[in-house]
Amino acid sequence: MAAKRPTFKLVLLGEVGVGKTSLFFRLKDGAFLEDTSVSIGVDCCETVVKVEGEEVRLCIWDTAGIERFRTMTQGYYRHADGVLLVYSLADSASLRLLTSWAREVDDRTVTSSSPVLKIIVGNKSDLEHRTTEHTASELAATYGCELVLQVSAKTGEGIEEALRVIAGKLLARSRERRRSKLMTSPDSDGNPLTLDRQDRTERRQAPRCC
């Protein structure tokens, strides 16, 4: 039986007009959608990315316009592994306004069992830049965002590389959580389990079953 792909949920956030839905349709259909003003609601799509020879499935959620009403519920963030905070490289105000979205993510995911991966994504790299990467990096450092990326939903520039970087980061975090959980699982006496070097060697050499 084929191994189950690691699966992660990503949600798109940001101001109206930064191109979130265009980015969503680029990820969903591999094409640029010129007019994204026709629908209001929540949509999702899946894409598979290969990282270190392993296929990773990303489930991406888009607000499709409801962010203008600030009606996102707790359910939109539930089980999210990562959040893409999207701004327009052609609009400096959209980067400044990401601060409120970053704070909302922290408020909405405060009860999560593990911190949500926050990623700043500058869209519209095909247009004249009115923001700097340095400013985005400063905002990232302030709000604990681990990645700052630049893409173009219109041309597709940077999309594939961004997905690989994001998937790799999520996969690494997932593996680290599993290792930490294994190392701290209690034994029958309630004491945390630890593996010495010999235990690790034997575990690596032990035959695996599917």
C-alpha positions in Angstrom: 0.0 0.0 0.0 1.4 3.4 -1.0 2.6 5.6 1.8 0.2 8.4 2.8 1.5 11.9 1.7 2.2 14.4 4.4 -0.6 17.0 4.2 -0.6 20.6 5.4 -3.2 23.3 5.4 -2.3 26.8 4.3 -4.6 29.8 4.4 -4.3 33.1 2.4 -4.7 36.4 4.2 -4.2 40.0 3.3 -5.9 43.2 2.1 -8.3 43.4 -0.8 -6.5 44.0 -4.1 -3.2 42.3 -3.3 -3.9 39.4 -5.6 -4.7 36.6 -3.2 -7.4 35.1 -5.4 -5.3 35.5 -8.5 -2.5 33.7 -6.6 -5.0 31.0 -5.6 -6.1 30.3 -9.1 -2.5 30.3 -10.3 -1.9 27.5 -7.7 -5.2 25.8 -8.6 -5.3 25.9 -12.4 -1.8 27.1 -13.3 -3.3 30.1 -15.1 -3.9 33.8 -14.4 -7.4 34.9 -13.7 -7.9 38.5 -14.8 -11.2 39.1 -13.1 -11.6 37.8 -9.6 -14.4 40.1 -8.4 -17.3 37.8 -9.3 -17.4 35.6 -6.2 -17.5 36.0 -2.5 -16.9 33.0 -0.2 -14.3 30.5 0.7 -12.6 28.2 -1.7 -9.8 25.6 -1.4 -7.5 23.6 -3.7 -4.8 21.0 -3.4 -1.4 20.9 -5.0 1.4 18.3 -4.6 5.0 19.4 -4.2 8.1 17.1 -4.2 10.5 17.8 -1.4 13.7 15.7 -0.9 12.1 12.9 -3.0 8.9 12.9 -0.9 5.5 14.1 -2.2 3.9 16.7 0.1 0.3 17.7 -0.3 -0.7 21.4 0.3 -4.3 22.3 0.9 -4.7 26.0 0.2 -7.6 28.1 1.4 -8.7 31.5 0.0 -11.2 33.9 1.4 -12.3 35.0 -2.1 -13.4 38.5 -1.0 -14.9 38.0 2.5 -11.8 39.5 4.1 -13.3 42.9 3.3 -16.1 42.2 5.8 -13.7 40.7 8.4 -16.1 37.8 8.8 -13.6 35.0 8.9 -14.4 32.6 11.7 -12.3 30.5 13.9 -13.0 27.6 11.6 -11.1 29.2 8.8 -7.9 28.9 10.9 -8.7 25.6 12.4 -5.9 23.0 11.8 -3.9 25.5 9.7 -0.2 24.6 9.5 0.8 27.8 7.7 -0.5 31.2 6.9 0.5 33.2 3.7 0.3 36.9 4.6 0.1 38.4 1.1 0.8 42.0 0.1 1.3 43.7 -3.2 4.9 44.7 -4.1 3.4 47.6 -6.0 1.5 48.9 -2.9 3.5 49.9 0.2 0.3 50.4 2.2 -0.7 46.7 1.8 2.6 45.7 3.5 2.0 48.0 6.5 -1.5 46.6 6.8 -0.2 43.1 7.2 0.5 43.9 10.8 -3.2 43.6 11.7 -3.4 40.3 9.9 -0.3 39.0 11.7 -1.9 39.9 15.0 -5.2 38.3 14.0 -3.3 35.0 13.2 -1.7 35.1 16.6 -5.1 35.7 18.3 -6.9 33.1 16.3 -4.3 30.3 16.7 -3.3 30.9 20.3 -4.8 27.6 21.3 -3.1 25.6 18.6 -0.9 22.7 19.8 2.0 24.0 17.8 2.8 27.5 16.4 1.5 28.2 12.9 4.1 28.9 10.3 3.7 32.5 9.1 5.0 33.4 5.7 5.1 36.9 4.1 4.4 36.7 0.3 5.0 39.8 -1.9 2.8 39.4 -4.9 2.9 41.2 -8.3 6.7 41.0 -8.7 6.1 41.7 -12.4 5.1 45.4 -11.5 7.3 48.2 -10.3 8.2 47.7 -6.7 7.1 50.3 -4.2 8.2 48.3 -1.2 11.6 46.9 -0.2 12.6 43.4 0.9 14.3 44.9 3.9 11.0 46.4 5.1 9.2 43.1 4.7 12.0 41.3 6.5 11.7 43.8 9.4 8.0 43.1 9.7 8.7 39.4 9.5 11.1 39.6 12.4 8.6 41.6 14.5 5.8 39.2 14.0 7.7 35.9 14.0 7.3 35.2 10.3 9.9 32.6 9.2 9.9 33.2 5.4 9.7 36.3 3.1 9.0 35.4 -0.6 8.3 37.2 -3.8 6.0 35.9 -6.6 3.9 36.9 -9.5 0.4 35.4 -9.9 0.3 36.9 -13.4 3.4 35.5 -14.8 3.9 32.6 -12.4 7.4 33.8 -11.5 8.6 32.4 -8.2 5.5 30.3 -7.6 7.1 26.8 -7.9 10.1 27.7 -5.9 7.9 29.3 -3.2 5.9 26.1 -2.9 9.0 24.0 -2.6 10.4 26.2 0.2 7.1 26.3 2.1 6.5 22.6 1.8 10.1 21.9 2.9 9.7 24.1 5.9 6.4 22.5 6.9 7.9 19.0 6.4 10.9 19.8 8.5 8.7 21.2 11.3 6.5 18.1 11.2 9.5 15.8 11.5 10.9 17.8 14.4 7.6 17.6 16.3 7.5 13.8 15.8 11.0 13.5 17.1 10.3 15.7 20.1 7.1 13.7 20.9 9.0 10.4 20.6 11.8 11.7 22.9 9.4 12.9 25.6 6.8 10.1 25.5 6.6 8.6 29.1 7.5 5.1 29.8 5.4 2.8 32.0 6.7 4.6 35.1 5.8 8.0 33.8 9.3 9.0 33.0 10.3 10.6 29.7 11.8 8.2 27.3 15.3 9.0 26.0 17.3 7.2 23.4 21.1 6.8 23.8 23.4 6.5 20.8 23.2 2.7 20.7 19.4 2.8 20.8 19.3 5.2 17.8 21.7 3.0 15.9 19.7 -0.1 16.5 16.5 1.7 15.6 18.0 2.9 12.3 19.2 -0.7 11.4 15.9 -2.4 12.4 13.9 -3.7 9.4 10.9 -1.5 8.5 7.5 -2.8 7.5 5.0 -0.9 5.3 
